[in-house]
Amino acid sequence: MNVQKNVSSKYSKVMSAFLAGAVITLGCATNVSAEPITPEVQAKVDHYKAKLTEWAANPAIVAAVKSANAKGGLLHDMTNSKWEDLKETDPMVTDIQNSDASKFLKTQEVDKGINKLYARDAKGNLVAGSTKPALYNNSARPQYKIAIEGKVFTDTEVKEDLTTKKKSVQLSVPIMSDGKPIGVLHTAVNPN
């Protein structure tokens, strides 16, 4: 009888821990601060969709992405965890931010209707950017996966951005060459 009580008690503790973990996981997976996109915000996103498509065709952006693709990426053996450890002032970061493509992106971001702007190569690696992003490689994220297929990606909600920590709508377009997607241009549209 004591053995059965012990097993039952251990089972109960394991199940309680499992359920508590599941509740925490589900709570973290659900973005409670996400908001629907209003018609006004959608109009702003559509405006930036046209601009982003135009910027993605800029010769400096296309050339930088082609060059990165030919080299297999700008920073060999870079991972997201290594990238996260780099300071804004690290030469690997500043070399990317001082490129002609990054300088072009910075001039487009002065409008403040967007809060970041990044070009990525065919593998999702950073090629150019207005700031240091949270991720060096975003190939697992939908804004990359959909745009690299030659489609425009627009998020369906306003939510906190991983890099800027500002509420925004994620938007990305393919960077094209000879009618084929070679990379992705990605931004976050400010809803206000």
N, C-alpha and C positions, 0 to 999 in steps of 0.2 A: 504494500500500500504506500509506503514512504517513497519507494522508487517511482511509482506512478505519479505521486504529488510532485516530486522533483522534476520529472520529465515535463509534466503539465505546466509547472511554474516556469521552467526554462523556455518551453514553447511559447508561453504567453509573453515572456520578456522579449523573445526574438521577434514575434509578430508585432508587438508594440513598437519596437525599434524600427522594424521594416515599415510599418504604417506611418510612423513619424517621419522617417526619411522620405517616403513617397509624397507626403503632404508638403514637406519642405521643397523637394525637387519640383513638384508641380507648381508650387507657389513661385519658385524662381523662374520656371520656364514660361509662365504666363506673365506677359508684360502688363502689369496692372496700370501703368501710367500711359499706355497706348490710347490714342484718341482717333476717332474716325476722321477721314479727310473731308472737309467741308467743300462746297462748290467753289468758294473763294480760293482756298488752298489748292484745289485741283487746277484752277485757272493759272495759278502761279507755277505749279509743277509743269503744266503744258508749255508755258512760256519758256521755262528753263530746259525743257526737253528739246525744243527747237535750237536754243543757244548751245546746248551741250553737243548736239549733232554737228553744228557748225564748228565748234571748237575741236571736236574729234577729227575733223578733216584738215586742221592746221598742219602745214608742212613740217613744223618743228616737232609736233606730237607724233605724226606718222613716222618721221625719220627716227625719232628716239625709240619708238616701239619696235620698228624693223631692226634697228641696231641691237636692242636688247634681245629680241627673238633670235637673231643670228648668233649671239654670244651665249645663248642659253640662260639669260638673266644677267642683271648688272652685278649682283653680289653672289658669287658662287658659295654654296654651302650655307647660305643665310636661312635661318628658320625664324618663325614668329617669336619664339622664346629668346633667341639671341637678339633679335631686333628690339624686343621690349626692353632689354637690358641696356641698349645704347642710349646715350644722352643726345639731346638735340644738337649739341656741339660736336659730336663725334664726326670725324672726317667722312665716314661712310654715309652718314646722313646729310651732311652739308654738301658733299659732292653731288648727290642727287638733287638737293634743293637749289643748287647753283647752276644746274644745267639750263640750256636754252629752253627746253620744254617746260621745266619748272618755272622759269621766269615768265614764260607766256601764261601759264596757268595762274600765277600770282596776279598778273595784270587783269585777268578775267574775274577774279574773286573780289576785287575792290568794290563791286556792286552791292555786296552784303546781303543779297537775296539768297546766297548760298553760304555755307560755313566751312566748306572744304572742297578740294578738287584734286583728284588723283588719276594718273594714267597708269595702266597696268599692261604687262605683256601677255602673250598667249598662254602662259602658265599661271597668271594671276599675281606675278611678282611686281613690286613697285618699280616704276620707270621714272615718274616725275610726280611732284606734288607741291601744293601750296604750303603744307606743314608736314611734320612727321606723323604718319598715321599710326594707329594702334597696331595694325597688322602689316607685316611686310608682304605676306602672301594671303590673298583673300579668295583663293580658288574654290574653297568650300562654301562660300556665301552666295546666296541667290543673286545678288546684284552683279556678281561676276559670271556665274553659271549661265544665266539667261542672256546677258549681253554678248558673251563670247560666241553664242550661237547665232549672232546677227540680229537679235531682237532688243527692243528697249525694255529695260526693267524699271518699274515704278512700284514702290512699296504701297501697301494698301492702308497703312496707318501712319499717324504722326507718333513718333516715339523717340526716346533718347538715343542719340548717336554714340556709338562705341568710342570714337576718337574725341569728338568735341564735347560730349556730355550735354549737348543742347538738343531740345526737341526739334525733330526735322523729319522730312520725307526723303528716303533714299531713292536715288535716280541714277541710272547708268545707261550708256549707249555703247554700241560697238565702235571701235576704231577700225576703219576699213582701208584696204589696199587691194586694188585690182578686183573689186567686188566681193572680197572675202574678209571676214573679221580676223584681225591680227592682234587685237587687244581690246581693252575696255577703258572708257572714261567715266568716272564715278564722282558723284557729288551728293550733298545733303542740302535740300531746299528748306530754308527757314519758313515756317508757316505764318509768321507775323509780318 
